[in-house]
């Protein structure tokens, strides 16, 4: 068999597996969407306020909604030029019906007892008019802003953001809490939606992040050490759940000539992404809707370039400066996730350090696991080492190319919506 095929066949097989595993269903309202953000805070001796921000279709779509081709009209929606639209001001004319529907958006359970929620306010925002919702203060202020002139004009249904303000009869948030929502539980693509829950207790602010259906529990009052541990675990989670970053770690490992080389290259990547992670969390980054999608394209494309480089130049594929620059791009990817997660709008620098420590510990733990396996594979394959490493790198590059195409589409949507 010609040598070219020994490189291409494993890559084509990896690409086929990736393509076949991609879900065909899409949810337009999750494209470039901010996460669902929930603030829970005590406002009186016997009352707790719950503030929720989510994509508006998540609250209004039927549970068995099949997509944009579904012929049914969701509640309070209309057809305009063949597309679903909603007139935000019209919701106020159906206030009682809207509140009854939104009451089902979330359930708070305290020490195993579900509490009856009361919807006292809601707002619907177009993509370019929604105010900040990252802190308790800005979330409360969002409900005080007047409707602008756009509220009189029907807005594209899938691009709207919904804010809900609820109260429940509970004055003690130090007990065990659980927040649940069944919205979108039958949507196959709901796993793309992030959830950020911020609990404001007398002892401090606690944050949890999840993906998909909302079901989050808070134990009875966390100590400072437990809060920092959660931050570190969240940082670690961003590594092992981020296939892009895992792919780069593997490419660095297979291109390294030994432990010292791998750790040197990892340090360059680490320094780069720590700089932009910190910069992003402090707001030193564009806040336009196109920025994060563009960064996501840059991340996957960097994997394509890195994979091809390893395939062609093996242990000479990476320079320290090159990996540092790649790290800068990936750091903004970490920051965009973290700023809407652990640090949505405000954060404790010590918690940031814990988050970064967890992220780095998980990264180096992966090196500790992967490098011995690579050395073992080299011993087993002998002279085949010159084949399997480039083949794996090419397979990773091919998979990243598919992901890059998908993210280019997301980024183009963001540009067209500006």
MOURDA-V687631 format. One record per residue. N is the residue number from 1. RES is the residue in one small letter. NEAR is the number of other C-alpha atoms within 8 Angstrom. D_CENTER is the distance of its C-alpha to the mean C-alpha in Angstrom with 2 decimals. Layout:
n->{N:N}
res->{RES:RES}
near->{NEAR:NEAR}
d_center->{D_CENTER:D_CENTER}
This chain:
n->{1:2:3:4:5:6:7:8:9:10:11:12:13:14:15:16:17:18:19:20:21:22:23:24:25:26:27:28:29:30:31:32:33:34:35:36:37:38:39:40:41:42:43:44:45:46:47:48:49:50:51:52:53:54:55:56:57:58:59:60:61:62:63:64:65:66:67:68:69:70:71:72:73:74:75:76:77:78:79:80:81:82:83:84:85:86:87:88:89:90:91:92:93:94:95:96:97:98:99:100:101:102:103:104:105:106:107:108:109:110:111:112:113:114:115:116:117:118:119:120:121:122:123:124:125:126:127:128:129:130:131:132:133:134:135:136:137:138:139:140:141:142:143:144:145:146:147:148:149:150:151:152:153:154:155:156:157:158:159:160:161:162:163:164:165:166:167:168:169:170:171:172:173:174:175:176:177:178:179:180:181:182:183:184:185:186:187:188:189:190:191:192:193:194:195:196:197:198:199:200:201:202:203:204:205:206:207:208:209:210:211:212:213:214:215:216:217:218:219:220:221:222:223:224:225:226:227:228:229:230:231:232:233:234:235:236:237:238:239:240:241:242:243:244:245:246:247:248:249:250:251:252:253:254:255:256:257:258:259:260:261:262:263:264:265:266:267:268:269:270:271:272:273:274:275:276:277:278:279:280:281:282:283:284:285:286:287:288:289:290:291:292:293:294:295:296:297:298:299:300:301:302:303:304:305:306:307:308:309:310:311:312:313:314:315:316:317:318:319:320:321:322:323:324:325:326:327:328:329:330:331:332:333:334:335:336:337:338:339:340:341:342:343:344:345:346:347:348:349:350:351:352:353:354:355:356:357:358:359:360:361:362:363:364:365:366:367:368:369:370:371:372:373:374:375:376:377:378:379:380:381:382:383:384:385:386:387:388:389:390:391:392:393:394:395:396:397:398:399:400:401:402:403:404:405:406:407:408:409:410:411:412:413:414:415:416:417:418}
res->{x:x:x:x:x:x:x:x:x:x:x:x:x:x:x:x:x:x:x:x:x:x:x:x:x:x:x:x:x:x:x:x:x:x:x:x:x:x:x:x:x:x:x:x:x:x:x:x:x:x:x:x:x:x:x:x:x:x:x:x:x:x:x:x:x:x:x:x:x:x:x:x:x:x:x:x:x:x:x:x:x:x:x:x:x:x:x:x:x:x:x:x:x:x:x:x:x:x:x:x:x:x:x:x:x:x:x:x:x:x:x:x:x:x:x:x:x:x:x:x:x:x:x:x:x:x:x:x:x:x:x:x:x:x:x:x:x:x:x:x:x:x:x:x:x:x:x:x:x:x:x:x:x:x:x:x:x:x:x:x:x:x:x:x:x:x:x:x:x:x:x:x:x:x:x:x:x:x:x:x:x:x:x:x:x:x:x:x:x:x:x:x:x:x:x:x:x:x:x:x:x:x:x:x:x:x:x:x:x:x:x:x:x:x:x:x:x:x:x:x:x:x:x:x:x:x:x:x:x:x:x:x:x:x:x:x:x:x:x:x:x:x:x:x:x:x:x:x:x:x:x:x:x:x:x:x:x:x:x:x:x:x:x:x:x:x:x:x:x:x:x:x:x:x:x:x:x:x:x:x:x:x:x:x:x:x:x:x:x:x:x:x:x:x:x:x:x:x:x:x:x:x:x:x:x:x:x:x:x:x:x:x:x:x:x:x:x:x:x:x:x:x:x:x:x:x:x:x:x:x:x:x:x:x:x:x:x:x:x:x:x:x:x:x:x:x:x:x:x:x:x:x:x:x:x:x:x:x:x:x:x:x:x:x:x:x:x:x:x:x:x:x:x:x:x:x:x:x:x:x:x:x:x:x:x:x:x:x:x:x:x:x:x:x:x:x:x:x:x:x:x:x:x:x:x:x:x:x:x:x:x:x:x:x:x:x:x:x}
near->{4:5:6:6:8:11:13:10:8:11:14:10:9:12:11:8:8:9:8:6:6:6:6:4:6:7:9:6:9:10:7:8:8:8:10:12:14:12:13:12:11:14:8:7:8:8:12:14:13:12:14:12:12:12:16:13:10:9:10:9:9:6:9:6:8:6:7:4:5:7:4:4:7:8:6:9:11:8:8:7:4:5:7:12:13:11:13:13:8:8:10:7:6:8:8:6:7:9:10:9:9:10:10:8:10:9:12:11:11:12:7:7:6:8:11:7:11:8:13:8:8:10:9:10:11:10:8:6:6:8:6:8:11:11:10:8:6:11:12:9:8:10:11:6:6:4:6:5:6:8:10:8:7:10:12:10:11:11:11:14:13:13:12:12:13:12:12:12:10:11:11:8:11:8:10:13:14:11:12:10:11:9:9:9:10:6:9:7:9:13:9:8:11:12:14:15:11:12:10:11:12:5:5:6:8:10:10:10:11:9:11:11:11:11:8:9:8:8:8:8:10:9:6:6:7:8:11:12:9:8:14:14:11:13:15:15:10:10:13:9:6:9:8:10:9:10:10:10:12:10:12:12:12:9:13:10:7:6:8:6:9:12:8:9:13:10:8:13:14:11:10:16:17:12:10:13:13:9:10:13:12:6:7:7:6:6:5:5:10:10:9:9:14:10:12:10:12:9:13:13:11:9:14:13:9:13:14:11:11:16:12:8:8:11:9:8:11:13:8:9:7:8:13:14:10:13:15:14:14:12:14:13:13:11:13:11:8:11:12:13:12:13:11:11:9:7:9:7:6:7:11:10:8:13:15:11:10:14:16:11:9:11:11:8:8:9:11:8:8:10:11:8:8:10:8:8:9:10:7:6:8:7:5:8:10:7:9:9:12:13:14:10:13:14:15:14:14:13:11:13:11:9:9:11:8:8:11:11:8:11:12:8:8:12:9:6:5:7}
d_center->{43.87:43.13:40.79:38.34:37.62:36.92:33.98:32.84:33.18:30.53:28.09:28.96:28.57:25.05:24.18:25.83:23.93:20.58:21.79:23.26:20.20:17.95:17.74:19.83:18.55:16.34:15.17:15.84:14.46:10.82:11.33:9.85:9.34:8.28:6.97:10.15:11.77:14.91:17.68:20.64:23.75:27.47:29.56:32.97:34.99:34.27:31.20:27.42:25.21:21.81:19.76:16.98:14.95:13.49:14.08:17.87:18.42:16.61:19.56:22.26:21.85:24.12:22.84:24.42:23.16:23.38:21.86:23.29:26.57:27.13:30.43:29.89:29.04:26.47:28.00:28.72:27.75:30.22:30.77:31.13:32.04:30.83:27.29:25.99:26.28:26.45:28.69:27.03:30.47:31.71:29.55:31.76:34.77:33.43:32.29:33.49:32.04:28.61:28.58:29.73:26.86:24.18:25.77:24.18:20.59:20.36:22.80:23.43:25.57:27.51:29.37:29.18:30.53:28.56:29.17:30.10:27.82:29.29:27.48:29.04:27.04:24.45:23.45:22.07:20.84:20.75:17.86:20.13:21.68:19.10:19.67:17.52:16.22:14.79:17.97:20.49:22.99:21.11:19.91:23.59:24.77:22.74:25.12:28.10:27.48:29.90:29.08:29.75:31.78:28.89:28.93:32.21:30.82:28.93:25.28:23.23:21.95:18.56:17.68:18.53:16.69:18.44:19.17:21.24:23.49:25.06:27.48:28.59:31.81:30.71:31.60:30.61:26.98:28.10:28.45:26.04:23.48:21.39:19.21:18.87:18.23:19.28:18.00:16.85:17.70:19.63:17.15:16.41:13.15:11.70:9.69:7.21:6.87:5.11:8.27:9.57:13.28:15.74:19.27:22.12:24.98:28.24:27.43:24.17:20.55:18.38:14.60:12.64:9.05:8.71:7.55:10.28:13.58:13.90:16.35:16.22:19.36:20.57:23.79:26.73:26.27:24.51:26.47:25.33:25.22:23.01:20.49:20.49:20.23:17.10:15.60:16.86:15.51:11.95:12.61:14.13:11.34:9.12:12.27:13.39:10.30:9.67:12.58:12.97:13.78:15.85:17.72:18.72:19.88:22.00:23.42:24.46:26.04:28.04:29.25:30.46:34.15:33.82:32.12:33.07:31.78:28.37:27.94:29.12:26.63:23.78:24.98:24.80:21.19:20.40:22.39:20.69:17.07:18.30:19.98:17.13:14.71:17.47:18.28:14.87:14.80:18.37:17.67:19.40:17.40:17.80:16.08:16.85:14.57:15.41:14.37:10.67:11.56:14.61:13.04:11.03:14.54:16.13:14.18:15.13:18.54:19.18:18.96:21.46:23.77:23.56:24.35:27.28:28.52:28.68:30.44:32.98:33.59:32.59:32.92:33.49:30.19:28.43:29.85:28.71:28.09:26.13:23.69:23.49:22.52:19.87:18.54:18.45:16.15:13.74:13.95:12.54:9.45:9.33:10.36:7.93:5.19:8.38:10.04:8.03:8.22:11.53:13.04:12.35:15.59:17.72:17.83:20.57:21.26:22.28:18.93:17.39:20.02:19.19:15.47:16.74:19.49:17.36:15.31:18.70:20.51:18.24:18.60:22.36:22.64:21.42:24.14:26.62:25.95:25.81:28.69:31.37:30.36:30.76:34.11:35.18:34.31:36.38:39.31:39.21:38.92:41.33:41.90:39.12:36.70:37.18:35.85:32.99:30.98:31.06:30.47:27.28:26.10:26.99:25.16:21.91:22.59:23.32:20.13:18.15:20.36:19.31:15.58:16.69:18.62:15.82:13.71:17.01:17.35:14.07:15.25:18.71:17.62:16.15:19.49:21.59:20.14:21.11}
